[in-house]
Amino acid sequence: MRSHFLCLAAVGSFLLASCGASEASAPVADTDTGSIGGQVLTLDAAALAGKLEAGTVHLIDVRTAEEFADSHIAGAVNIPLAQFDPKALTNSDGDEVILYCRTDRRSGIAASKLAEHTGRDAVHLDGGIIGWEEAGMPVSK
């Protein structure tokens, strides 16, 4: 009986350790909630293109100045992640703020900061400028 218990305990420990390892290496979900209640959401390239055409967004590129100078989405403003301060953003016209970077990692970080600061959802481009270009969308150089 004791050996059955030890065997079950060992299997249970293994399963718990396996679950913990996979969760620790899993990426943060795109709907991660901020501490105040805002969520981080993604937007695909086609949806962003429609919003840009409608003129209803403030597009912020959080890559470095060098990356921005190399290529960027037309109409974007460059605020590198190292200088990104959601408290400094003004949005008096009510247009939606959408963030992007190279792949979507840095814009996800910036979106988390924005969601935490405002308590509202923050949106960034899924796949970043690489995903934008892969979808056949134009860039400015």
N, C-alpha and C positions, 0 to 999 in steps of 0.2 A: 504494500500500500504506500509506504514511504517513497519507494522508487518511482511509482506512478506520479505522485505529487511533485517530486523533484523534476521528473521529465516534463510534466505540464508547466511547471514554473520556468524551466529552461526554454521551452517552446514559446511561452508567453513573453518572456524577456526578449527573445530573438525577434518576435513579431513587433513588439513595441519599439525596439531599437531600429528595425527596418523602417517602420513608419516614420519615426522621428528623423531618420537620415534623409528619406525622400522629401519630407516636408521642409527640412532645412535647406535643401538644394533647389527647391521649387521657386520659380520666379514669383514676384509679388503680383497679385491679381490686378487687373486694370480697374476693378471696382473697389479698390482698397479705400476704406473710409478714413477720413481725417479725424483728428481728435474732437473737432467741433461738429462734425456731421457731414461735411462735403465729401463727395466721392471723386475719384480720378477715373475719367472716362476716355475712351479712344474714339477717334473719328477716322474713317477711311479716306483715301485720296479723292475719290469721286464726290463724296459728301463735302469735303473741304473745298473742292473746286466750285461746287454750286454755291456755297456760302461766300466765297471770294467774288464770284460773279455777281451775286446779289449785293455785295458791299456791306455785309452785316457783321464783319469780324475784325478784330485787332489780332493780327498774326505776329507772333513773337518767336524768333529764332534764338534758341539758347546756346547755340554753338559758339566757338571762339570767333573773334573778329576775322582771323585769317580764313577760317572755314566759310564764314559768311561772304567774304570778299571773293572767294573761289567760285561759289554758286549759292543761290538762295531762291526761295519762292518769291515771285514778284509781289510787292506790297508788304513784305515782312519787315519788321524792325528787329535789329540785333541787340539783344540783352544777354550776354554770356551768362551761363549758369553761375559762375563765380560771383557775378554782380547782381544776380536776380534777387530782387527784394519785392515781394508781393505788396508790401505796405506802400511802396513808391509808385505802384501802378495807379493811374487815374483812368476812369472809364465813365466819364460824364455823359457820353452819348448812349450808354447802355448796350453797345455792341458786344458780342461774345468774344472773349479772349481765348485764342487757340494757340497752343505752344507746339513747337517741333524742334528736333535736333537731327542728328545724322541717322540714328536707328530707332529711337524713341526712349532710350534709357534716361538720358539727361532731361528730356522734356517731361518724362514721368516723375522725376524728382522735383522739377519745378512745379508741375501740376499738383503734387502732394503738398508742397509749401503753400501754393495758392489756395487749395481747398481748405487747408488747415486755417489759414489766415481769414478767409471770407466765410467759411462755414457752408459754402455752396459748392456745387459740382465744378470741377475744373477739367478742361478737355485738352488732349494732345493728339497729334497726328500719329496714327498707327503705322509703324515702320519707318517713321521719320522721312527725311528727304530722299533716302534710298528707296523706300516704298513708293514715294511720290513719283520718282523718276521711273521705277519699274512699272508703274501704272500708265506710263506714257505721258505724264504731265510735264509741262515746260518749266525750266529754271532760268533765272537771270544770271548772267555772268559779268 
